Amino acid sequence: MVNPERFPLALAHTAATLYYLQDATQAEIAERIGTSRATVSRLLREARERGLVRIEVPPLPVDSPGDLADRVRAALGLQQVSLCPSTGAAHVAEAVSPVVVALLEGLGLEPGDVLLVSSGRTVYEIAQRELPRLPGVLVAPMVGGQDEPEAWYQTNEITRRIAVGVGGTPRFLYAPAFPGHRLRHSLAEDAEFQRFTKLWSDARCALMGIGAPPLQRESIPGFVPTEQAPLATAVGDVASRFYDATGTEVSYEGADRLIAIPLEVLRRVPVRIAVAYGAQKIPSIVAGARGGHFSHLVIDPATATALLSTLEDDL
C-alpha cells in the first residue's frame, strides 16, 4: 500500500539532484522549488529511503587518515589535528560539525567554563547543527558586532545559537567591531565592558574559523580597510585579527580601535580549535600555526595532503 503522505518521486529526485550533485544548499533548494527548508530536509530523507540516493563508505586508504593527521600535527607543531570527510563547498559545515562536536565533548567543560566563538560562515553554520550538551557553559563572542547583511557576521546571534545548542548561557558583547575613537575610549573605561573582556582571559576553549588572505576573499567585513598597503601582506585572520606569513599581527591605520580578542590573549586560551577547509586556506593555516593562534585544527584530507606538499617544497 502506498503511503499517501509521501512526496512525489520526481520532487524528491529533483531535491536530491540539486543537493548531492549540484552542491545546492537546502535554503537554495527551498527557494528554487517553492517550499520550506524543513520540507527540503524531508524530501532528501525520503530520497534516501526510496533508493534514489546511494551513500557509499569505502574502506580506509592504505595511507590511513590517522597517519595523515599525525603528519600534519607534527609539521605544524599543534596539539591535535582532526580530519573531516571530503565534501563539496556547499556542505563543509556538515562535514566538520561532527568532528567539532567530538572535540568539544572530549574537553570535559563544566558549568561556568567559558567557550569563545568567532564570527564567520563555517562557525555560523556549525551553530545551526547538532551540538554537544555542555550545560552551564558560558558562550561568548571573540569579536564585536558588524554592520553587515550576512548572518555569519552577527556575532551575538552566533553566540546565542551555540549557547542554545549546548544548553549553556550566552554572554553578549554590545559593542561594534570597529567603533570610532571616542566610543572606543569610552568602552575601555566602562566597567561592564571590562567584565566582558575578562571572559576572554578566563576562557577554557575557543572555536574559530581561519580566514583566507583578505585580498582574495569573496566576503569580508566592510570595516576591514583592504585598500591599506599593510593588509596586502596579510595571509589570513582569526577573529578579525590579520597576520602575515610569520603569524605576526598586521598593523594598519585604525587597528587599535578593533574590538576583538587580542592575539596574545587568544594564545593563552588552553584549547583553541580552528576550522579550515580548502587549499586556498593553506597559507592561512601555516602562518596561523606559526603564530600559535590555534592548538587544534579541523581540516579535510585533500587540504592536509596539499599542505604537507607545500611545506616539503619550502624546505
N, C-alpha and C positions, 0 to 999 in steps of 0.2 A: 504493500500500500504506500502511495506517495505521500510524504509529509507535506500538508498544504502550506506550512509556514516556510518552506524552503524558497530561496530566491530562484529566479530563472537561471538556468545553467549558463546562458550566454552572458548574463550580467556578472556572475561570479568569475567567468572566464576572462571577461574584459578587465575586471579589477585585478585579477592575478597577473595578467599580461602586463598591465601598467606598472604594477608594484615590483614584480620579480624580474621582468625582462627590460623594462624601460626606466627603472630606478625612480619612479614617481613616489612621492610621499603620500601617506594616507590623506592628508589635507588636500593635496593637489588632485588626487583621485576623486575625493568627495565633491570638489568644485566642478570637476570635468563631467561627472555623471549625474550631478544634481542631487546629491544626498548628503547625509551627515558622516562625520568621521567614524562614529560608532558603528554605523551601518557598513562602512567600508571594512572595518575590522571583522564584522560578522561575515561579510562576503568572502574575505580572504580565508577565514577559518573554514567556511563551507567548501571553498575551492579545494582546500587540502583534504577535507573529509570525503569529498566526492571524487577524488583521484585526479583532479585537474592539475595538481602540483605535486611533484615528487621531490622530496628532500633527501639527499644522499650524504651520509657521513663516511668519507673514505678512511682507510687505515692511515695511521700516522706515517709520515715520510721517514725515510731512513735517518735523515738529519732531524732528530726529534725537536719539537718546539722547546722542550726544556733546555736542550743544548744551545739552541739559538738564543733564547732569552738569557741564559747564563753568560754567553759570549758578549752580548750587548751590555749586560750589567758590569762585567769586568772591564770592558773597553771604556765605559763612561764613568766608572767608579761610583756606581749607585748601590743602594741597599738592596733593591729588588726591581726586576723588570718582568712584566707580565704581558703575554701575547694574547691578543683578542683575535677572533676569526676574521678572515678576509671578507670584504663585502663591497658593495657599490657605494658611491659617495652619498647617496640619499639615506643609507641605512647605517651610518657609522655609529650613531648612538645606540642602536640595537646591538651592535657587536661589542661595544666597550662597556655597556651598562652592567652586564653580569660580572665582568672582571672587576669593575669598581666596587660593586656590591660585595664581592668576596673579600676584597682588600679591607673595606670598612668593617665588615663583620669580624675580621680577624684581629682588629685593633683592641677590642675589649673596652671601647669607650663607655664611660659611666655617666650617670646624671651629673650635670654641672660641667662636664668636659666641653671644650669649645671646638667646633668644627667650622673652619673658614671655607667659603666658596667664592670662586671668581665669577665674573660675567663671561659671556662667550657662547657661541652656538652649541658646542658639544655639552658643556655643563648645563645649559638651559634645557637641552633635550634629555639629558640624564635625569634632571629634576622631574620630568614628566613620566618617568618609568618606575617600575617597582624598585623600592629601596629597602635596605635592611632596617629592622626595628632597632632604634637606638633611643629608647625613652629617656627624656630628661636632658638630652644633649642640647647644648646651646649652639645655634647655627647663625653665623654672622657673615656679612659680605666683606670682601677684601678691597673693594673699590667703591667710590661714591656713585650716586645716580647719574645717569647720562640722558640728555635730551635727544633721544634718537627714536625713530619709529620702530626699529626692530626689537622684538621682545627679548632677544638674548642680551641686550644691553641694560635691561631693567633689573638692577642688582637686588633690590629689595623683594621683587616678585620672585626671582630665582631662590632667594633665601627662604621666603615663605613656603614655596612649593617643596623645597627639600626638607624643611622643618616638619611640614605636614607628613611627608613621605616617611620620615624616620621616626615620627612620634616625638619630636623634640620641640624646642622653644626658639622662635626666631628672635633675633636682635637686629633691629633695623638701623641703617645709617641714613639719617635725614640730612644729607649734605650732597651738593653736586660734586661730580668728579673733578671739575675744573672751575672753581669759583674765582671771582675777582679778588684782587689783593686785599681789599678791606674786609670782605667776608671771610677770606682765608685767615686773616689775623684774628678776627672775632672768634672763629671756630676754635683756633688754637688755645684761646683763653676760656672757652666755655667748659664748665665742669662736666656736663652731660657728654660732650664730645670726648673729653679726656677719659671718662669712664668707658666709653665705647672703644676707643683705640687701645685701651688696656686689654681688651679681648684679644687683639692681635698678638700681644706679648704673651698672653696666657694660653694660647691655643695649643691643643694636642695634635691637631691634624688640619691640613689644608688640601682642598681639592680644586684643581685649576686646569684650564686648557693652556696649551702653548701656542702663541700666535705666530703666524708666518711673518717674514720680513714685511715691514709696514708698507713699503712702496710696491709690493707685489700682491697685496690683499685685495679681494673683491669688496670687502666690507670692513670699515674701520670707524671708530667713533669720530664724530665731527670735531671734537676738541683737539684731536691729535694734529699738530702743525706739520703735516707731511712736506710742506714747502721749505721747511728749515733744513739747511745743509747737514746738521748733525744727525738727523734721522736717516740720511742716506747710508750711514754706517751701521744702522741697526739691523740685526738679523732675526730678531724675534722679541717677544714680550711675555711676561706673566703678570696678570692683574694690572695691565696698562703700564707696567714698568718696562721700558725698552732697554735692550742690552746689545752690545756689539759682539763680534766673533770670539772675544775672550771671556764673555759673560759679564763684562763691566757695564754698569748702567750708563746709558747715553743721556747726557745733559743737553737740554735745549732751552731756549728762552721761555720762561714761564713754568718750567718743570717744578719749581719749588711750590707752586700752587696746587699741584695734583693731590687729591685726596685718595690715597691708595696705600696699602701696606708697604712700608719701606722694605727694600730687598734685604737689608741687614737684619730686620726683624723677621722676615719670612724665613731666612736661613736658620733661625733659631727654633722654628717650629719642628718638633720631633719627627713627624711624618708628613711629607709633602708629596702628594700624589699628583702627577702631571699626566695628561692625556694628549696624545698626538697621533694623527693618522694621515698617512700620505707622504710621498717622497719630498714634496715641497717644504715639509717641516724639518728636514734633516739638519740644515744649518742652525735652525732654532733649537733643536734638541741638543745638538752637540755643544753649542755655546751655553745653553741653559745649564747643562750638566757641569761644564767647566766652571761656571759661576756659582755652583752649589745651590741653585734656586729650587731644585726638587730632589727628593731622595728615592722616590718610586716612580716608575714610568710604565704606562699602559700604551702599547704600540702594536701595529699589525705586522705579520711576518714579512711581507714584501718590503715595508719600510725598514724593518730591522735588518734584513739582508742587505739592502742598498746602503744603509748606514754603515755597516761593517765594511763594505767595499770602499766607501768613501774614506773611511779612516785609514784603511790599508793603503789607498792611493796617496794619502797625505804623508805617509811615513817615508 
